[in-house]
Amino acid sequence: MNGNGVIANGDVPVSKRSWAMAKRASCYESELEAHNRRERCAVRMAMFVGELLYERGVELVLFRKHLSDASTAELLGFHAYAAEVVKKPIDIESTTQMAEALTQIDLAPAKLDVGLLAYQWKTEANGMTKLEFLQDRLATFTKAHEIPFKPRDVVLFGFGRIGRLAARELIRQAGKGQQLRLRAIVTRDKKPEDIVKRAALLSHDSVHGNFKGIVEYDIESQTLCVNGQVIQMISAAQPEDIDYVKYGIDNALIIDNTGAFRDFDALSRHHKSEGVNKILLTAPGKGVPNVVYGINHEQLNVKDDHIFSAASCTTNAISPVLKVIDDVFGVRSGHIETCHSYTNDQSLLDNFHKKERRGRSAALNMVLTETGAAKAVPRVIPTLEGKLTAHAIRVPTPNASLAILQLRLNRNVDVAEVNEAVRQASVSGDLVNQIHYSIDPELVSNDVIGNSCCAVFDSVASIQGAEPDTVMLYVFYDNEFGYTRQVMRLAKHITGVRRKIYY
C-alpha cells in the first residue's frame, strides 16, 4: 500500500476507501452508482475496441495494456494503473469518448495508445474537441498515408510449450491487419491420428488455461481449423525434408522452437526447403544474431540476414532492466541468480540425465544448475561484457520465474532513484512493452503468468546493498508467455510487417 491508500492487486490497483466514508449510506449509494457508470462506459469502450480492431485493423492499448479481450474489470483496473504507476490520471469516460472519436477517422491499420491520446487531449488540446485533436495528432495515421505490406506466412517448426503459445498468439492476432499468418505446424507425428492429440494440446493448457476459440481437426487432410484459419500439419524429422510450396506456402518465416538446431549451419538446413525465407530460433543461437526486442533489434540487417535468434527467456527478462540501470547509473559488476521454473528436459521423478543434478525430480527439488545469462547479456548489451556472473536454480513450479540482480554501480545510489529510473522506462521510451513496473506488495510468481511483458520489475522488493553503490533488484517473468510475446514482436520486425505505432 502506498501513501495514497492504494493496495496494488497485480495489474489492477484497488482504491481503499476510508472507514468513515464507508459507513455513510449516502456514500454507499453514490459510490455504487459511480462504479456502475464506469462499468457501463467500459462496456461501450469494449465495443469500440472491437470495431476498430476487426473492421479497421486498429489495435488500442492503454499505456501498454492491451484492450482487446479485456474484461470490464480489467479495463477499469488499467485506468487505476495509469494513475498510480504511469502518473497520468485519466478516467474511463474520457478514454471511451476518445475511442468513439477514433471510429470517425479513416485510419489505416495501426496500434494506438488511447490512454496517452486522452491524457494529451486533456493537457494539450487548447480548446480543440476530441475529434479535432485526433485529426491533428493522427494526421499521418490515415489511409491516405498508409504504406501497405503483404502478410507473411509463418511455419512453426515444433509444437512444444513455446510453439503452442506462439500458435495461440498468431491466431489471436490474425484479426489485427493480417501481419503474420500461421500456415503450417511441423511435428514428428508417427500416425495420422496424432493430430487429435495436437488439437487437444492447443485447446487445453494446465498453466495458461483453455484456448478462447474453436479448434477443429481433419485427419484425412491433416489440417487444423482454428477460429476459421486452416493450418496444415506436416510430419517431418529434418528441416530439409519439406516442400512448403506444395501446401501453398511461400516466402515463409520458420519459427524453430524445437531446440534441436541452434547454430548457423544447423538452422541453414531450413533454407534447403522450398518456400522458406527467414528463420527465427526461440533459443540462444551460435553464429547468428541474438536479439532482445526493444534493445538491439534496430541493429539488425533484416534485408540481407535471414537467420535470427530471440535469445532466451532469462536474457529477455533481465536485459531490459540491466539496460536501464547501465544507461542511467553504469554497472561496474553484478551477479544474477535465477529461480527458474522446471522445464520439460527435467525428470518428473529421479531418472538419468546427461547434466548434473537435472535428473533429480523436478517437482520435488530445487536444482542448482548452470545458465548462460552472463555470456548472453553482453551479446545484447556490449557494455556489460565481462562484468556479470550468473547461476540458476530450477524450482518446483511449472511456470513463472524470478531473476535476482545484485549490482555494483558506478556511483552511490538509493533505492528510490533506481526504482524511479525503471518506472520511467516502463512508461515511456523503447522498453514500454518489455518492462512492467509492479507496485504490488503481495506479488508472487503466479501473478505474472500471462503478463505480456518479458520483465516484471518488483519495485517493492528492491533493497539497498551493504555498500552505498550496490543494489539488489528482483525481476519476475513468465518464461513462457512473456517470452513468446517477445518472439512475436521480433517476428514482425524481421519480416517487415509492423504497423505504425502511437505511444
LINTATA-V381817 format. One record per residue. RES is the residue in three letters. PHI is phi in whole degrees, 0 to 359 (999 if undefined). Layout:
BEGIN
((RES & PHI) (RES & PHI))
END
This chain:
BEGIN
((MET & 999) (ASN & 264) (GLY & 294) (ASN & 270) (GLY & 74) (VAL & 243) (ILE & 263) (ALA & 277) (ASN & 251) (GLY & 64) (ASP & 277) (VAL & 238) (PRO & 299) (VAL & 239) (SER & 290) (LYS & 256) (ARG & 281) (SER & 293) (TRP & 296) (ALA & 297) (MET & 293) (ALA & 295) (LYS & 283) (ARG & 276) (ALA & 299) (SER & 296) (CYS & 294) (TYR & 302) (GLU & 295) (SER & 292) (GLU & 295) (LEU & 295) (GLU & 294) (ALA & 297) (HIS & 293) (ASN & 299) (ARG & 295) (ARG & 294) (GLU & 295) (ARG & 297) (CYS & 296) (ALA & 297) (VAL & 297) (ARG & 295) (MET & 297) (ALA & 301) (MET & 296) (PHE & 291) (VAL & 300) (GLY & 294) (GLU & 297) (LEU & 294) (LEU & 290) (TYR & 272) (GLU & 261) (ARG & 241) (GLY & 73) (VAL & 256) (GLU & 262) (LEU & 258) (VAL & 234) (LEU & 231) (PHE & 48) (ARG & 79) (LYS & 283) (HIS & 285) (LEU & 266) (SER & 293) (ASP & 69) (ALA & 282) (SER & 283) (THR & 298) (ALA & 296) (GLU & 294) (LEU & 300) (LEU & 292) (GLY & 296) (PHE & 298) (HIS & 291) (ALA & 295) (TYR & 297) (ALA & 299) (ALA & 286) (GLU & 279) (VAL & 254) (VAL & 285) (LYS & 66) (LYS & 231) (PRO & 292) (ILE & 221) (ASP & 248) (ILE & 297) (GLU & 298) (SER & 293) (THR & 289) (THR & 295) (GLN & 297) (MET & 293) (ALA & 297) (GLU & 296) (ALA & 296) (LEU & 297) (THR & 291) (GLN & 266) (ILE & 252) (ASP & 279) (LEU & 275) (ALA & 276) (PRO & 307) (ALA & 194) (LYS & 245) (LEU & 237) (ASP & 269) (VAL & 292) (GLY & 293) (LEU & 296) (LEU & 298) (ALA & 296) (TYR & 292) (GLN & 293) (TRP & 297) (LYS & 298) (THR & 254) (GLU & 229) (ALA & 293) (ASN & 53) (GLY & 90) (MET & 288) (THR & 289) (LYS & 300) (LEU & 295) (GLU & 297) (PHE & 298) (LEU & 295) (GLN & 299) (ASP & 284) (ARG & 289) (LEU & 250) (ALA & 301) (THR & 269) (PHE & 258) (THR & 277) (LYS & 298) (ALA & 295) (HIS & 251) (GLU & 290) (ILE & 253) (PRO & 289) (PHE & 218) (LYS & 273) (PRO & 297) (ARG & 251) (ASP & 288) (VAL & 235) (VAL & 240) (LEU & 268) (PHE & 264) (GLY & 110) (PHE & 218) (GLY & 271) (ARG & 300) (ILE & 290) (GLY & 301) (ARG & 289) (LEU & 292) (ALA & 297) (ALA & 298) (ARG & 301) (GLU & 292) (LEU & 299) (ILE & 290) (ARG & 296) (GLN & 273) (ALA & 297) (GLY & 282) (LYS & 261) (GLY & 94) (GLN & 53) (GLN & 283) (LEU & 240) (ARG & 239) (LEU & 285) (ARG & 252) (ALA & 205) (ILE & 229) (VAL & 255) (THR & 226) (ARG & 253) (ASP & 301) (LYS & 260) (LYS & 217) (PRO & 302) (GLU & 291) (ASP & 297) (ILE & 299) (VAL & 297) (LYS & 293) (ARG & 298) (ALA & 296) (ALA & 294) (LEU & 292) (LEU & 288) (SER & 285) (HIS & 240) (ASP & 212) (SER & 292) (VAL & 264) (HIS & 262) (GLY & 86) (ASN & 292) (PHE & 293) (LYS & 273) (GLY & 176) (ILE & 248) (VAL & 244) (GLU & 240) (TYR & 226) (ASP & 228) (ILE & 295) (GLU & 295) (SER & 272) (GLN & 55) (THR & 231) (LEU & 255) (CYS & 239) (VAL & 242) (ASN & 51) (GLY & 84) (GLN & 258) (VAL & 272) (ILE & 238) (GLN & 280) (MET & 267) (ILE & 238) (SER & 261) (ALA & 201) (ALA & 264) (GLN & 237) (PRO & 300) (GLU & 275) (ASP & 273) (ILE & 239) (ASP & 252) (TYR & 289) (VAL & 300) (LYS & 293) (TYR & 263) (GLY & 80) (ILE & 254) (ASP & 212) (ASN & 55) (ALA & 273) (LEU & 265) (ILE & 264) (ILE & 261) (ASP & 270) (ASN & 243) (THR & 282) (GLY & 80) (ALA & 272) (PHE & 239) (ARG & 235) (ASP & 244) (PHE & 301) (ASP & 296) (ALA & 295) (LEU & 290) (SER & 296) (ARG & 298) (HIS & 299) (HIS & 290) (LYS & 284) (SER & 272) (GLU & 292) (GLY & 98) (VAL & 261) (ASN & 245) (LYS & 234) (ILE & 231) (LEU & 235) (LEU & 267) (THR & 263) (ALA & 192) (PRO & 299) (GLY & 242) (LYS & 252) (GLY & 78) (VAL & 226) (PRO & 297) (ASN & 263) (VAL & 234) (VAL & 249) (TYR & 299) (GLY & 105) (ILE & 246) (ASN & 236) (HIS & 291) (GLU & 288) (GLN & 276) (LEU & 285) (ASN & 260) (VAL & 287) (LYS & 285) (ASP & 258) (ASP & 278) (HIS & 231) (ILE & 232) (PHE & 222) (SER & 240) (ALA & 271) (ALA & 58) (SER & 253) (CYS & 297) (THR & 292) (THR & 298) (ASN & 293) (ALA & 284) (ILE & 270) (SER & 298) (PRO & 300) (VAL & 292) (LEU & 298) (LYS & 298) (VAL & 297) (ILE & 295) (ASP & 293) (ASP & 293) (VAL & 273) (PHE & 245) (GLY & 82) (VAL & 260) (ARG & 274) (SER & 197) (GLY & 190) (HIS & 234) (ILE & 244) (GLU & 243) (THR & 251) (CYS & 257) (HIS & 254) (SER & 301) (TYR & 294) (THR & 233) (ASN & 295) (ASP & 282) (GLN & 273) (SER & 264) (LEU & 293) (LEU & 239) (ASP & 308) (ASN & 202) (PHE & 291) (HIS & 215) (LYS & 291) (LYS & 261) (GLU & 297) (ARG & 73) (ARG & 289) (GLY & 280) (ARG & 281) (SER & 308) (ALA & 293) (ALA & 277) (LEU & 241) (ASN & 228) (MET & 271) (VAL & 242) (LEU & 291) (THR & 206) (GLU & 267) (THR & 219) (GLY & 269) (ALA & 300) (ALA & 297) (LYS & 273) (ALA & 284) (VAL & 300) (PRO & 298) (ARG & 293) (VAL & 263) (ILE & 237) (PRO & 302) (THR & 293) (LEU & 263) (GLU & 302) (GLY & 76) (LYS & 255) (LEU & 239) (THR & 238) (ALA & 205) (HIS & 212) (ALA & 222) (ILE & 233) (ARG & 278) (VAL & 242) (PRO & 282) (THR & 230) (PRO & 281) (ASN & 194) (ALA & 83) (SER & 234) (LEU & 222) (ALA & 249) (ILE & 252) (LEU & 253) (GLN & 258) (LEU & 237) (ARG & 254) (LEU & 257) (ASN & 279) (ARG & 208) (ASN & 291) (VAL & 219) (ASP & 240) (VAL & 300) (ALA & 299) (GLU & 286) (VAL & 294) (ASN & 302) (GLU & 296) (ALA & 297) (VAL & 289) (ARG & 301) (GLN & 301) (ALA & 292) (SER & 281) (VAL & 245) (SER & 205) (GLY & 105) (ASP & 278) (LEU & 244) (VAL & 292) (ASN & 272) (GLN & 258) (ILE & 248) (HIS & 256) (TYR & 265) (SER & 263) (ILE & 245) (ASP & 276) (PRO & 287) (GLU & 252) (LEU & 298) (VAL & 228) (SER & 300) (ASN & 299) (ASP & 290) (VAL & 264) (ILE & 296) (GLY & 92) (ASN & 289) (SER & 283) (CYS & 274) (CYS & 278) (ALA & 222) (VAL & 249) (PHE & 277) (ASP & 273) (SER & 295) (VAL & 293) (ALA & 274) (SER & 302) (ILE & 224) (GLN & 285) (GLY & 283) (ALA & 294) (GLU & 253) (PRO & 293) (ASP & 257) (THR & 238) (VAL & 219) (MET & 240) (LEU & 240) (TYR & 237) (VAL & 234) (PHE & 276) (TYR & 200) (ASP & 280) (ASN & 290) (GLU & 252) (PHE & 286) (GLY & 301) (TYR & 292) (THR & 300) (ARG & 297) (GLN & 294) (VAL & 300) (MET & 295) (ARG & 297) (LEU & 293) (ALA & 300) (LYS & 294) (HIS & 292) (ILE & 286) (THR & 264) (GLY & 71) (VAL & 243) (ARG & 284) (ARG & 275) (LYS & 292) (ILE & 233) (TYR & 236) (TYR & 194))
END
